[in-house]
Amino acid sequence: MAETSLLPAFIDVYFSTIKNTDARISRPMAKYRLSFEQYEILYDVAHLPAVSLTDIVKKRGVTKPAIARQLKVLRDLGYLTQKLAPDDHRRHILTLTPMGKRVAAEAEVAVEEEFARWVEVMGEAKLNELLGLLKETGTKLFNKDTAAENAAAGE
């Protein structure tokens, strides 16, 4: 049966490539003591007007507790603050500190440089092909599961 040979091959690719993709794209963040997920939150706060925890949850498709944990780290590092929205005191707006603005800008350049290397090595066509396959994988295998898990968790 073909599936029996697919699983070991997938496991090999997972450990040799997929896990390394996360590590490689996160490498520029180490200088700032950030995970890639934390960098993405900084990026969102830097580029979206009046962004809140709920906005990031919706944009990234993850749970509120997961984002709240990342926000605590970012606040502890002095990269962002939360303030009450002037028009709705139930809503907390995320704002970058001056240091957070500098780190977000520097980290963005570092990520862009790393990804430019990927384009140089792999070529734009191959990366677009990979992106399409990953999007299809997410849509068919994971997006429905994530939505169901969030609904079950009451989020």
Secondary structure, 3 states (H helix, E strand, C coil): CHHHHHHHHHHHHHHHHHHHHHHHHHHHHHHHCCCHHHHHHHHHHHHCCCCEHHHHHHHHCCCHHHHHHHHHHHHHCCCEEEEEECCEEEEEEEEECHHHHHHHHHHHHHHHHHHHHHHHHHCHHHHHHHHHHHHHHHHHHHHHHHHHHHHHCCC
